[in-house]
Amino acid sequence: MAGWGLVFMAMPSAIPTSLYATQAQAVTRASVAEAMPMSGNWQARTRAEVNVPAGAAGQMLPLWQVERAHSHTSSGLERALTTVGPILLALAGLWAVWRRLTSATATSRQTVPTEQGWGIDMTMAMAAQAAVEAGPQASEAPAVTLRPPAPRDPKLDAWTPAGGKTAGKDYGEIAKQHIFTVGVSVHSTPVEIRERLAVPKERWPVAIDELALHPHVQEAAVLSTCNRMEVYGVAPDYENGVRDVVNWMTHHSGVSFEELAPYLFLKKDGEAVDHVLQVSAGLDSLIVGEGQILSQVKSVHQVGSEAKGFGQYLAAMFMQAITAGKRVRSETNIATGAVSVSSAAAELAQMKLPSNNWEGVNVAIIGAGKMSKLLVKHLVSKNCLNMTIVNRSLPRAEELQQEFPEANIKVELSPKMMDVVAASDVIFVASSSTEILLQASDVANMPPPPSLVGGVRRFFDISVPRNTSKDLNDLPTAHVYNVDDLKEVVEMNKEARAQAAADALILLEEEKAQFEGWMASLQAVPTIKRLRGKAESIRLSELEKAKSKLGEDLSAKQLKVLEDLSRGIMNKMLHAPMQALRSEGDVQAHVQTIHVLGKVFGLTEEDETPRVTK
């Protein structure tokens, strides 16, 4: 028994039990067989001893002599096996232990297995079982810590948000919730404030969930671009909902309430819906009709759908906005020849050049994202074919190089940025960095630009937050333009799109009506359930009374006739009220119908579940 114990203790390592057994562990069954060399010889010897068919003279022995010989042979085998067996098993166990030790040493010296076995790694199997029992939480990344709502500033509590009364419909009556927008935009807020309020796209889900932690905010969404930073919210109390959002904005950005208040715009209910529809359609953009904003609105819905604080009202509103944006661009001419921020920057740069063309001008672009791609596209269309792209990594910059083979595009990594700037006359900055990349001290000692560009090195920073310091304007040989300086190009664009914008507004009114109709339909659902539930309760009660009066002799056919009769009467009586509840007419009239029917039929929450009353 001791020998067998040693064998089984050592065998798991002597014989591969892992899916990734090393060469040193790969012991085949043949090698185990070789470890017991007596096996085959012992069988041959046994056959020789037992198989005694004839006597010395070749004659057949009597049967009793053969049986006695077999008996002696069997007893000899038993004695030999009893004596030798434990010794052999002990030797086999010692051999297996030695193999285990040498195998472990060889395995520890190997870093990469040279051969994979097809055994089962019990350690891995147990770990996998533990992971299954622990559930999906064991493999999930740690949750992001959300900041709890900060105490409100007393001045914020005393502040009364504008827009308490609107000319449109009161969503509090329609849905018992108000939709509102709080934000700043390029139209009235300087870039110095906007860049402090900006929220990177990867932080939108965190911002949404933090906003939803506030007591008066039921749902939230964030739209942060180079031209705007807006928060959309849903709250039963409009004024306190706005205060909660402004409180979050001040603590998120570090901008005080006094500093932020002059630039805030507020939209409530229908005006908030109008605003998001116009934003999606490009009507509220710095450059009317620009297409990039639609993809950013889509991002709000995509990111929001993964956040807990993004609920059904905002999800439906942003879906309506996406539909509206697509429809305006397909059914009007607002996108015909439309320009983006990148194309406006390229246009402004050409306007500021003394020669008004790019011949002989050295151009650099810092960054290789979407904005840079649009820059290259518009520069190439203006016959600017010599430029250098500086980026943190090569692949994205090289993609631009391959996408525009007609241009002579050089690619440099960020460590060479200052050298590239020194050799350039016009520098476009469109990176995703949140820090200042270029300051006056970096540019002051660079060689002055040639007279071809007026001896001035021009920087066009379309990043938000900005990546260039405003002290560059203090240098006689440098000048910085940011997003706010693009208005010169914008004014020319607005006149060309005035008629298309008017056509777009008509389409947006239709989209708004659809959204408000959807909101009203949500309020009709409980009334429909209660009305049908109450009618069913009355039907069942009266049916039971009729059955009890008619007795127990009713056949199945008669019972079915009674059932069909009562159900038919109920459905015909409910047809007109149900049609009124499902109508898609005026939203305010629809809401009024819902309230009237609720009062006329005395509907309560208990009526939603049919029941038999006596």
C-alpha positions in Angstrom: 0.0 0.0 0.0 2.9 2.4 0.7 4.2 1.8 -2.7 0.9 2.6 -4.3 0.6 5.7 -2.2 4.0 7.0 -3.4 3.0 6.3 -7.0 -0.3 8.2 -6.9 1.3 11.1 -4.9 4.0 11.6 -7.5 2.2 10.5 -10.7 0.2 13.8 -11.3 3.5 15.6 -12.1 5.2 12.6 -13.8 2.3 12.3 -16.2 1.1 15.5 -17.9 -2.2 16.8 -16.5 -1.9 20.3 -18.0 -3.1 21.7 -21.4 0.4 23.2 -21.5 2.7 20.5 -20.3 6.4 21.0 -21.1 8.7 18.6 -22.8 10.2 17.6 -19.5 6.7 16.6 -18.2 5.7 14.7 -21.3 6.0 11.1 -20.0 4.2 8.7 -22.2 2.6 5.5 -21.2 5.3 3.6 -22.9 7.9 5.2 -20.5 5.8 4.2 -17.6 5.7 0.7 -18.9 9.5 0.7 -19.2 9.7 1.7 -15.5 8.4 -1.8 -14.7 10.6 -4.1 -16.8 9.6 -7.3 -15.0 6.1 -7.1 -16.4 6.7 -8.9 -19.7 9.3 -11.4 -18.4 7.1 -12.4 -15.5 4.2 -13.3 -17.8 6.5 -15.4 -20.0 7.9 -17.2 -16.9 4.5 -17.8 -15.6 3.4 -19.4 -18.8 6.5 -21.6 -18.8 5.9 -22.8 -15.3 2.1 -23.4 -15.6 2.1 -25.0 -19.1 3.4 -28.5 -18.3 1.5 -30.8 -20.7 3.8 -33.9 -20.9 6.2 -36.0 -18.8 9.9 -36.6 -19.1 9.4 -39.3 -21.8 7.0 -37.2 -23.8 4.0 -39.2 -22.4 0.9 -37.5 -21.1 0.8 -37.2 -17.3 -2.2 -38.3 -15.4 -4.8 -35.6 -14.7 -4.2 -35.5 -10.9 -0.5 -35.0 -11.5 -1.2 -32.0 -13.8 -3.5 -30.5 -11.3 -1.0 -30.9 -8.5 1.7 -29.2 -10.7 -0.7 -26.3 -11.3 -1.5 -26.1 -7.6 2.2 -25.9 -6.7 2.8 -23.3 -9.4 -0.1 -21.1 -8.2 1.1 -21.2 -4.6 4.6 -20.4 -5.8 3.3 -17.4 -7.8 1.4 -16.1 -4.8 4.4 -16.4 -2.5 6.7 -14.6 -5.1 4.1 -11.9 -5.7 3.6 -11.3 -2.0 7.3 -11.0 -1.4 8.4 -9.1 -4.5 5.3 -6.9 -5.1 5.7 -4.4 -2.3 9.4 -4.0 -3.1 8.6 -3.3 -6.8 5.8 -0.8 -5.9 8.1 1.0 -3.4 10.8 1.2 -6.1 8.2 2.5 -8.6 7.1 5.1 -6.1 10.7 6.3 -5.5 11.2 6.5 -9.2 8.0 8.6 -9.7 9.1 11.0 -6.9 12.5 11.4 -8.5 10.8 12.1 -11.9 8.6 14.7 -10.2 11.5 16.6 -8.7 13.6 16.6 -11.9 10.5 17.5 -13.9 9.8 20.6 -11.7 13.4 21.7 -12.0 13.3 21.5 -15.8 10.0 23.3 -15.9 11.2 26.2 -13.8 14.1 26.7 -16.2 11.9 27.0 -19.2 10.1 30.2 -20.0 8.2 29.0 -23.1 6.8 25.5 -23.4 8.2 23.7 -26.4 5.2 21.3 -26.6 1.6 21.4 -25.5 0.0 18.4 -24.0 -3.7 17.6 -24.0 -4.2 16.9 -20.3 -6.2 19.0 -17.9 -4.6 21.7 -15.8 -6.5 21.3 -12.5 -5.3 24.7 -11.2 -6.7 26.4 -14.2 -9.9 24.4 -14.0 -10.4 25.3 -10.3 -9.7 29.0 -11.0 -12.2 28.9 -13.9 -14.9 27.3 -11.6 -14.2 30.0 -8.9 -14.7 32.7 -11.5 -18.0 31.2 -12.7 -19.2 31.0 -9.1 -18.1 34.6 -8.4 -20.2 35.8 -11.4 -19.4 38.6 -13.9 -18.4 41.1 -11.2 -15.1 39.3 -10.7 -13.9 40.2 -14.2 -15.4 43.7 -14.4 -13.2 46.8 -14.2 -13.6 48.8 -11.0 -16.4 51.3 -11.2 -15.6 55.0 -11.7 -16.1 56.9 -8.5 -18.8 59.5 -8.9 -18.6 62.8 -7.0 -21.6 63.4 -4.8 -23.6 66.7 -5.3 -21.8 69.6 -3.7 -23.6 72.0 -1.4 -25.2 74.9 -3.3 -23.9 78.4 -3.1 -26.4 80.6 -1.2 -26.4 83.0 -4.2 -27.4 80.1 -6.4 -30.3 79.2 -4.1 -31.5 82.8 -4.2 -31.3 83.0 -8.0 -34.5 82.6 -10.0 -33.8 81.0 -13.4 -35.3 82.7 -16.4 -37.8 81.0 -18.7 -40.3 80.0 -16.0 -43.2 80.7 -18.3 -43.0 79.8 -22.0 -45.3 80.6 -24.9 -45.5 77.0 -25.9 -47.0 73.9 -24.2 -46.3 73.2 -20.5 -44.7 69.8 -20.4 -45.5 69.6 -16.7 -49.2 69.2 -17.7 -48.4 66.7 -20.5 -45.8 64.5 -18.8 -45.5 65.8 -15.2 -41.9 66.5 -16.1 -40.0 69.5 -17.6 -37.3 69.2 -20.2 -34.7 72.0 -20.0 -31.3 73.0 -21.4 -28.6 74.9 -19.6 -25.5 75.9 -21.5 -23.0 78.3 -23.1 -22.2 78.7 -26.8 -19.9 80.4 -29.2 -22.6 83.0 -29.9 -22.3 84.7 -26.5 -19.5 83.1 -24.5 -15.8 83.6 -24.9 -13.5 80.7 -25.5 -11.8 81.3 -22.1 -15.0 80.3 -20.4 -16.0 77.5 -22.8 -12.7 75.7 -22.5 -13.0 75.5 -18.7 -16.5 74.1 -18.9 -15.6 71.6 -21.7 -16.1 67.9 -20.9 -14.1 65.3 -23.0 -16.3 62.7 -24.7 -14.9 59.9 -22.7 -16.1 61.7 -19.5 -19.7 62.2 -20.7 -21.1 59.0 -19.0 -19.5 60.1 -15.7 -20.9 63.6 -16.0 -24.4 62.2 -16.8 -24.4 59.9 -13.8 -23.1 62.7 -11.5 -25.8 65.0 -12.7 -28.5 62.4 -12.1 -27.3 62.1 -8.4 -28.8 65.6 -7.8 -32.1 65.4 -6.0 -34.1 67.4 -8.6 -32.6 65.9 -11.8 -34.3 62.8 -13.2 -32.4 62.5 -16.4 -29.4 64.2 -17.9 -27.3 64.5 -21.1 -24.1 66.4 -22.0 -23.1 67.9 -25.4 -19.6 69.4 -25.3 -18.0 70.6 -28.5 -15.6 73.4 -29.6 -18.6 75.7 -30.0 -20.8 74.8 -27.1 -21.2 73.1 -23.7 -24.8 72.2 -23.0 -26.5 70.1 -20.4 -30.0 68.7 -21.1 -32.1 67.7 -18.1 -35.5 66.3 -17.0 -37.0 67.4 -13.7 -40.4 67.7 -12.1 -39.3 71.1 -10.7 -37.8 73.3 -13.4 -36.2 75.9 -11.2 -34.5 73.5 -8.8 -33.5 71.3 -11.7 -31.7 74.2 -13.3 -30.0 75.1 -10.0 -28.7 71.6 -9.6 -27.3 71.6 -13.1 -25.6 75.0 -12.6 -24.2 73.8 -9.3 -22.6 70.8 -11.0 -21.2 73.0 -13.8 -19.5 75.4 -11.4 -17.9 72.6 -9.3 -16.9 70.7 -12.4 -15.2 73.6 -14.1 -14.1 75.8 -11.2 -16.0 78.7 -12.8 -17.8 80.7 -10.1 -21.5 81.3 -10.3 -21.0 85.0 -10.6 -18.6 84.5 -13.5 -20.8 82.0 -15.3 -24.2 83.6 -14.9 -23.9 86.3 -17.5 -23.2 83.8 -20.3 -25.7 81.1 -19.4 -28.7 80.5 -21.7 -31.8 78.6 -20.5 -34.4 76.7 -22.5 -37.6 75.1 -21.1 -40.0 72.5 -22.5 -40.8 73.3 -26.1 -38.0 75.8 -26.4 -35.5 73.2 -25.2 -36.8 70.7 -27.9 -36.6 73.5 -30.5 -33.0 74.1 -29.5 -31.8 70.5 -29.8 -33.5 70.1 -33.1 -31.9 73.3 -34.5 -28.5 72.2 -33.1 -28.8 68.8 -34.8 -29.8 70.5 -38.1 -26.8 72.8 -38.0 -28.9 76.0 -37.6 -27.4 76.9 -34.3 -23.8 76.3 -35.4 -21.2 79.0 -35.8 -21.2 77.9 -39.5 -24.8 77.3 -40.6 -25.3 73.9 -42.1 -22.0 72.3 -40.9 -22.3 68.5 -40.8 -20.0 67.6 -37.9 -22.6 68.6 -35.3 -25.0 65.8 -36.4 -22.4 63.2 -35.6 -21.8 64.8 -32.2 -25.6 64.7 -31.5 -25.5 61.0 -32.4 -22.6 60.5 -29.9 -24.8 62.0 -27.2 -27.4 59.3 -27.8 -24.8 56.6 -28.1 -22.9 57.5 -25.0 -26.1 58.3 -23.0 -27.6 54.9 -23.7 -24.8 53.4 -21.7 -25.3 55.7 -18.7 -27.9 55.2 -15.9 -28.9 58.9 -15.9 -30.0 59.0 -19.5 -33.7 58.1 -19.5 -36.6 57.6 -21.8 -37.5 61.3 -22.4 -34.0 62.4 -23.4 -33.4 59.2 -25.4 -36.6 59.9 -27.4 -35.7 63.6 -27.8 -32.2 62.9 -29.2 -33.5 60.2 -31.5 -36.0 62.8 -32.8 -33.1 65.3 -33.2 -31.1 62.8 -35.2 -34.0 62.2 -37.5 -34.6 65.9 -37.9 -30.9 66.5 -38.7 -30.9 63.9 -41.4 -34.2 65.1 -42.8 -33.1 68.8 -43.0 -29.9 67.9 -44.9 -31.7 65.6 -47.3 -34.8 67.8 -48.0 -33.2 71.3 -48.0 -30.1 72.9 -49.6 -28.6 73.8 -46.2 -25.8 71.4 -46.7 -24.9 72.5 -50.2 -21.4 73.8 -50.1 -21.5 73.9 -46.4 -18.4 74.6 -44.5 -17.0 73.2 -41.2 -14.8 74.8 -38.6 -11.8 73.3 -40.3 -12.7 74.7 -43.7 -13.5 78.1 -42.2 -10.1 78.1 -40.6 -8.5 77.3 -43.9 -10.5 80.1 -45.5 -9.6 82.6 -42.8 -5.9 81.7 -43.1 -5.9 82.3 -46.8 -7.7 85.6 -46.3 -5.0 86.7 -43.8 -2.1 86.0 -46.2 -0.8 89.1 -48.0 -0.9 87.2 -51.4 -4.2 85.5 -50.7 -2.8 82.2 -52.0 -0.6 79.4 -50.6 2.2 79.4 -53.1 5.6 79.3 -51.3 3.9 79.2 -47.9 5.1 76.5 -45.4 2.2 75.0 -43.5 2.2 72.8 -40.4 -0.8 70.9 -38.8 -0.5 69.8 -35.2 -2.7 66.8 -34.7 -4.1 64.1 -37.0 -7.7 63.6 -35.9 -11.0 64.4 -37.7 -10.4 68.2 -37.6 -7.0 67.7 -39.2 -8.3 65.5 -41.9 -10.8 68.1 -42.9 -8.1 70.8 -42.8 -6.0 68.8 -45.2 -9.0 68.2 -47.5 -9.8 71.9 -47.7 -6.2 73.0 -48.0 -5.6 70.7 -50.9 -8.8 72.0 -52.6 -7.2 75.5 -52.3 -4.0 74.3 -53.9 -2.0 74.2 -50.7 0.0 71.1 -51.4 3.1 71.4 -49.1 2.5 70.7 -45.4 3.9 68.9 -42.4 1.7 66.9 -40.0 2.9 66.6 -36.4 1.3 63.9 -34.2 2.0 61.8 -31.1 2.0 58.6 -33.2 2.8 57.8 -36.8 -0.1 55.6 -38.0 -2.9 58.2 -38.1 -0.6 60.8 -39.7 0.6 58.3 -42.3 -3.1 57.5 -43.1 -3.6 61.2 -44.0 -0.4 61.0 -46.1 -1.8 58.0 -48.0 -5.3 59.5 -48.4 -4.1 62.6 -50.1 -1.3 61.4 -52.5 -1.6 64.6 -54.6 -0.2 66.6 -51.7 3.4 66.6 -50.5 2.8 65.7 -46.9 5.6 65.2 -44.4 5.1 63.5 -41.1 6.9 64.2 -37.8 6.4 63.0 -34.2 5.7 65.4 -31.4 9.3 65.7 -30.1 10.1 67.6 -33.4 7.1 69.9 -33.0 9.2 73.1 -32.2 11.5 72.4 -35.2 8.5 72.1 -37.5 6.9 75.3 -36.1 10.2 77.2 -36.6 10.2 76.2 -40.3 6.5 77.0 -40.9 4.7 80.2 -41.7 1.1 79.1 -41.0 0.4 76.6 -38.2 -3.0 75.0 -37.6 -3.5 73.5 -34.1 -6.2 70.8 -34.0 -5.0 68.4 -31.3 -6.9 66.7 -28.5 -4.5 67.9 -25.9 -5.9 69.7 -22.8 -2.7 71.6 -22.2 -1.0 74.6 -23.8 1.5 73.3 -26.4 2.9 76.6 -27.7 3.8 79.7 -25.7 5.4 83.0 -26.5 8.7 81.8 -24.9 8.8 78.9 -27.3 8.4 81.1 -30.4 10.3 84.2 -29.4 13.7 83.0 -30.5 12.6 81.3 -33.7 13.8 82.9 -37.0 11.3 85.4 -38.4 9.0 84.4 -41.2 9.8 85.6 -44.8 8.3 88.8 -46.2 6.1 86.6 -48.4 3.8 86.2 -45.4 4.3 89.7 -44.1 7.0 88.6 -41.6 4.3 87.2 -39.3 3.9 83.6 -38.2 0.2 82.9 -38.0 -1.4 80.3 -35.6 -4.9 79.1 -36.1 -6.0 77.3 -33.0 -9.3 75.4 -33.5 -8.9 73.2 -30.4 -11.1 73.6 -27.3 -9.5 73.8 -24.8 -7.0 75.9 -26.7 -3.5 74.6 -27.2 -1.8 78.0 -27.8 -1.2 80.7 -25.3 -2.7 84.1 -25.9 0.6 85.8 -25.0 1.8 84.8 -28.5 0.0 88.0 -29.7 2.5 90.0 -27.7 5.2 89.0 -30.1 5.7 91.3 -33.2 6.3 88.3 -35.4 3.3 86.1 -34.3 -0.5 86.2 -34.2 -3.0 83.7 -32.9 -6.5 83.2 -34.2 -9.0 80.9 -32.3 -12.5 79.6 -33.0 -14.1 82.9 -32.1 -12.2 84.6 -34.8 -13.9 82.6 -37.5 -17.0 84.8 -37.4 -15.6 86.8 -40.3 -16.0 83.8 -42.5 -19.3 82.9 -40.9 -21.1 86.1 -41.9 -20.5 85.3 -45.6 -21.9 81.8 -45.0 -25.1 82.9 -43.3 -26.4 85.0 -46.2 -26.0 82.2 -48.6 -28.1 79.8 -46.4 -30.8 82.1 -45.1 -33.6 80.6 -47.3 -32.5 77.0 -46.6 -32.6 77.8 -42.9 -36.2 79.1 -43.2 -37.2 75.9 -45.0 -35.5 73.8 -42.3 -37.5 75.5 -39.5 -40.7 74.3 -41.1 -39.5 70.7 -41.1 -38.3 71.0 -37.5 -41.8 72.1 -36.4 -43.1 68.8 -37.7 -40.5 66.8 -35.9 -41.3 68.7 -32.6 -45.0 67.9 -33.0 -44.1 64.2 -33.3 -42.1 64.2 -30.1 -44.8 66.0 -28.2 -47.4 63.6 -29.5 -45.2 60.7 -28.2 -45.0 62.4 -24.8 -48.7 62.7 -24.6 -49.2 59.1 -25.6 -47.2 58.0 -22.6 -49.7 59.7 -20.4 -52.6 57.9 -22.2 -51.2 54.5 -21.5 -52.2 54.3 -17.7 -55.7 55.7 -18.5 -56.2 53.1 -21.3 -55.1 50.3 -18.9 -57.4 51.6 -16.1 -60.4 52.1 -18.4 -60.1 48.6 -19.9 -59.4 47.1 -16.5 -62.5 48.7 -15.0 -64.7 47.6 -17.9 -63.4 44.1 -17.6 -64.1 44.0 -13.9 -67.7 45.1 -14.5 -68.1 42.5 -17.3 -66.8 39.7 -15.1 -69.0 40.7 -12.2 -72.2 40.9 -14.2 -71.4 37.7 -16.0 -71.1 35.8 -12.7 -74.4 37.2 -11.6 -76.1 36.0 -14.8 -74.6 32.5 -14.4 -75.8 32.2 -10.8 -79.4 33.2 -11.8 -79.5 30.8 -14.7 -78.4 27.9 -12.6 -75.8 25.1 -13.1 -77.5 23.4 -16.1 -75.9 25.7 -18.7 -74.1 23.8 -21.4 -70.6 24.8 -22.6 -72.1 26.3 -25.7 -74.5 28.5 -23.7 -71.6 29.7 -21.5 -69.6 30.6 -24.5 -72.6 32.6 -25.9 -72.8 34.6 -22.6 -69.0 35.2 -22.6 -69.0 36.4 -26.2 -72.1 38.6 -25.6 -70.6 40.4 -22.6 -67.2 40.9 -24.2 -68.8 42.2 -27.4 -70.9 44.8 -25.5 -67.8 45.9 -23.5 -65.6 46.3 -26.7 -68.2 48.4 -28.5 -68.7 50.7 -25.5 -64.9 51.2 -25.2 -64.3 51.8 -28.9 -65.0 55.6 -28.9 -63.1 56.4 -25.7 -60.1 54.3 -26.8 -60.0 56.1 -30.1 -60.0 59.5 -28.3 -57.1 58.4 -26.1 -55.1 57.2 -29.1 -55.7 60.2 -31.3 -52.7 62.2 -32.7 -54.4 65.6 -32.8 -53.5 68.6 -30.8 -51.3 67.7 -27.8 -53.1 70.0 -25.3 -56.5 68.7 -26.4 -55.3 65.1 -26.1 -54.1 65.7 -22.5 -57.4 67.3 -21.7 -59.3 64.3 -23.0 -57.2 62.0 -20.8 -58.1 64.0 -17.7 -61.8 64.1 -18.6 -62.1 60.4 -19.2 -60.3 59.7 -15.9 -62.8 61.8 -14.1 -65.9 60.6 -15.9 -65.2 56.9 -15.3 -63.7 57.5 -11.9 -60.5 55.7 -12.8 -57.9 54.8 -10.1 -54.7 52.8 -10.1 -56.6 49.8 -8.6 -58.6 49.6 -11.9 -55.6 48.5 -13.9 -56.1 44.9 -12.6 -59.5 43.4 -13.5 -61.3 41.8 -10.5 -64.7 40.2 -9.8 -66.8 42.1 -7.3 -69.9 40.9 -5.6 
